Amino acid sequence: MQLVGMLDSPYVRRVAVALIAASVPFDHKPISLFRHIDEFARLNPLLKAPTLVTDDGVALMDSTLILDYCAATFPTMRVLSPSNPGERQRALRLTGLALVVMEKAVQQHYERALRPADKRHQPWVDRISGQLGQGLAALDRELPTVGWIAGGLGLADIAAACAAGFVAGTIGDLVDVGRYQNLDAFCARAEALPAFRAAPAVDGVTAPVAV
């Protein structure tokens, strides 16, 4: 099984950290959508990261769908999602917030990195910024002040930490994650864990199979 994509993507890192935390064997291929387009296209012509190439050669896309497949395939992945309905609802709520933060942070990053300044539509940029701020504020309010969302580390915790880490590492000059003190402390707890340290949000780093 191959995970394709760079760990500086919060979506790729989300999957990598989860696989490592669950001790699921995989081969990480840190292939860039920008620098290695031809190589990536041979694995997935849609150029979507992350891509998971299963052992029978099927290319799966979208981090949420990849994690759903892994949960159905590997018992150790299933325990990263709570089975209690109330805890599961809370985990899904926080996962949704984290995914909004990822999406808006990626959009803001690309607006600055790829779109010429004279082509930017400021009302759209302001909307993205507002959504990002609302998402970060909601995570700050709703994440636990100690421990994890549903007991042990789970997929929702991983998503939240990867989202905030991407904001800090990519557009930290525009958005100060440190002002969200609970979220910042939550991320510090997560980043100290072996699974997070094994898959740092660094361009070109290859994640190990397990820790």
C-alpha positions as CSV (number, residue, x, y, z in Angstrom):
1,M,0.0,0.0,0.0
2,Q,1.4,3.4,-1.0
3,L,0.6,6.8,0.3
4,V,1.4,9.4,-2.3
5,G,1.9,13.1,-1.5
6,M,4.0,15.6,0.5
7,L,3.8,15.8,4.3
8,D,3.6,19.6,4.2
9,S,0.0,19.0,2.9
10,P,-2.3,18.8,6.0
11,Y,-4.4,16.2,4.1
12,V,-1.4,13.9,3.4
13,R,-0.1,14.3,6.9
14,R,-3.5,13.6,8.4
15,V,-3.4,10.2,6.7
16,A,0.2,9.5,7.4
17,V,0.0,10.2,11.1
18,A,-3.1,8.1,11.4
19,L,-1.5,5.1,9.7
20,I,1.6,5.4,11.9
21,A,-0.5,5.7,15.1
22,A,-2.4,2.6,14.1
23,S,0.8,0.7,13.1
24,V,-0.6,0.1,9.6
25,P,2.2,-0.8,7.1
26,F,2.5,1.6,4.1
27,D,5.1,2.9,1.7
28,H,5.2,6.7,1.6
29,K,6.1,8.4,-1.7
30,P,6.7,12.1,-1.2
31,I,5.9,13.1,-4.7
32,S,5.1,16.8,-5.3
33,L,2.0,17.9,-7.4
34,F,4.1,20.8,-8.7
35,R,7.6,19.5,-9.1
36,H,6.9,15.9,-10.1
37,I,3.7,16.2,-12.1
38,D,4.6,13.4,-14.6
39,E,5.6,11.0,-11.8
40,F,2.4,11.8,-9.9
41,A,0.2,11.5,-13.0
42,R,1.4,7.9,-13.5
43,L,0.0,7.0,-10.2
44,N,-3.1,9.2,-10.4
45,P,-3.8,11.3,-13.5
46,L,-6.2,13.5,-11.5
47,L,-3.2,14.8,-9.6
48,K,-5.0,14.6,-6.2
49,A,-3.1,14.4,-3.0
50,P,-3.2,12.4,-0.9
51,T,-3.6,9.4,-3.2
52,L,-3.5,5.9,-1.6
53,V,-2.6,3.1,-4.0
54,T,-4.0,-0.1,-2.5
55,D,-2.3,-3.5,-2.6
56,D,-4.4,-4.5,-5.6
57,G,-3.5,-1.3,-7.5
58,V,-6.6,0.9,-6.9
59,A,-5.9,4.6,-6.5
60,L,-8.1,6.1,-3.8
61,M,-8.4,9.9,-3.3
62,D,-9.5,12.3,-0.6
63,S,-8.1,12.0,2.9
64,T,-11.5,11.2,4.5
65,L,-12.3,8.5,2.0
66,I,-8.8,7.0,2.4
67,L,-9.3,6.9,6.2
68,D,-12.7,5.3,5.8
69,Y,-11.2,2.5,3.6
70,C,-8.4,2.0,6.1
71,A,-10.8,1.8,9.0
72,A,-12.8,-0.9,7.1
73,T,-9.6,-2.8,6.3
74,F,-7.4,-2.5,9.4
75,P,-8.9,-3.2,12.9
76,T,-6.2,-0.9,14.5
77,M,-7.6,2.0,12.5
78,R,-11.1,1.4,13.7
79,V,-10.2,2.1,17.3
80,L,-9.2,5.7,16.3
81,S,-12.9,6.6,15.9
82,P,-15.2,6.4,18.9
83,S,-18.1,4.0,18.7
84,N,-20.2,5.7,21.4
85,P,-22.8,7.8,19.5
86,G,-22.3,11.0,21.6
87,E,-18.5,10.8,21.4
88,R,-18.7,10.0,17.7
89,Q,-20.9,13.1,17.1
90,R,-18.4,15.3,18.9
91,A,-15.5,13.8,17.0
92,L,-17.2,14.3,13.7
93,R,-18.1,17.9,14.6
94,L,-14.4,18.7,15.4
95,T,-13.2,16.8,12.3
96,G,-15.5,19.0,10.2
97,L,-14.1,22.1,11.8
98,A,-10.5,20.9,11.2
99,L,-11.3,20.2,7.5
100,V,-12.7,23.7,7.0
101,V,-9.6,25.2,8.6
102,M,-7.4,23.0,6.2
103,E,-9.5,24.0,3.2
104,K,-9.5,27.8,3.9
105,A,-5.8,27.8,4.9
106,V,-4.9,26.0,1.6
107,Q,-7.0,28.5,-0.4
108,Q,-5.4,31.5,1.3
109,H,-1.9,30.0,0.7
110,Y,-2.6,29.4,-3.0
111,E,-4.1,32.9,-3.4
112,R,-0.8,34.3,-2.2
113,A,1.6,31.8,-3.8
114,L,0.0,31.2,-7.2
115,R,-2.4,34.1,-8.1
116,P,-0.8,37.3,-9.3
117,A,-1.6,40.2,-7.0
118,D,-3.5,42.1,-9.6
119,K,-5.8,39.1,-10.2
120,R,-6.9,38.7,-6.6
121,H,-10.5,39.5,-5.7
122,Q,-10.3,41.1,-2.3
123,P,-13.9,40.2,-1.2
124,W,-13.1,36.5,-1.9
125,V,-9.9,36.8,0.1
126,D,-11.7,38.4,2.9
127,R,-14.4,35.7,2.9
128,I,-11.7,32.9,3.1
129,S,-10.0,34.8,5.9
130,G,-13.2,35.1,7.8
131,Q,-14.1,31.4,7.4
132,L,-10.6,30.4,8.5
133,G,-10.8,32.6,11.6
134,Q,-14.2,31.3,12.6
135,G,-12.9,27.7,12.2
136,L,-9.8,28.3,14.4
137,A,-11.9,30.1,17.0
138,A,-14.4,27.2,17.1
139,L,-11.6,24.6,17.5
140,D,-10.1,26.8,20.3
141,R,-13.4,26.7,22.1
142,E,-14.4,23.1,21.6
143,L,-11.2,21.1,21.9
144,P,-10.5,19.6,25.3
145,T,-8.1,21.5,27.6
146,V,-6.5,18.3,28.6
147,G,-6.1,15.0,26.9
148,W,-7.9,14.0,23.7
149,I,-11.4,14.3,22.3
150,A,-12.6,10.8,23.2
151,G,-10.1,9.3,25.6
152,G,-7.1,8.2,23.5
153,L,-5.7,9.9,20.5
154,G,-8.2,9.6,17.6
155,L,-8.7,10.7,14.0
156,A,-10.4,13.9,15.1
157,D,-7.4,14.9,17.2
158,I,-5.1,14.2,14.3
159,A,-7.1,16.3,11.9
160,A,-7.3,19.2,14.3
161,A,-3.6,19.2,15.0
162,C,-2.6,18.8,11.3
163,A,-5.0,21.7,10.4
164,A,-3.6,24.1,13.0
165,G,0.0,23.0,12.2
166,F,-0.5,23.8,8.5
167,V,-1.8,27.3,9.3
168,A,1.2,28.0,11.6
169,G,3.7,26.6,9.2
170,T,2.4,28.0,5.9
171,I,0.5,31.3,6.6
172,G,1.7,31.9,10.1
173,D,2.7,35.4,9.1
174,L,-0.9,36.2,8.3
175,V,-2.7,34.1,11.1
176,D,-1.2,33.8,14.6
177,V,-2.3,30.4,15.9
178,G,-0.7,31.3,19.2
179,R,-3.6,33.7,20.0
180,Y,-5.9,30.6,20.2
181,Q,-4.3,29.4,23.4
182,N,-6.3,26.2,23.9
183,L,-5.8,25.2,20.3
184,D,-2.1,26.0,20.5
185,A,-1.6,23.9,23.6
186,F,-3.6,21.1,22.1
187,C,-1.3,21.1,19.0
188,A,1.8,21.1,21.2
189,R,0.5,18.0,23.0
190,A,-0.1,16.3,19.6
191,E,3.2,17.3,18.0
192,A,5.1,15.8,21.0
193,L,3.7,12.3,20.2
194,P,5.8,9.8,18.3
195,A,3.4,9.5,15.4
196,F,3.5,13.2,14.7
197,R,7.3,13.5,15.2
198,A,7.7,10.6,12.7
199,A,5.7,12.5,10.0
200,P,6.7,16.2,10.3
201,A,5.1,18.8,8.1
202,V,8.2,19.1,6.0
203,D,8.5,19.2,2.2
204,G,10.2,16.0,0.9
205,V,10.4,14.0,4.2
206,T,9.4,10.4,4.0
207,A,7.3,9.0,6.8
208,P,8.3,5.6,8.2
209,V,6.0,2.6,8.3
210,A,5.3,2.7,12.0
211,V,6.7,3.9,15.3
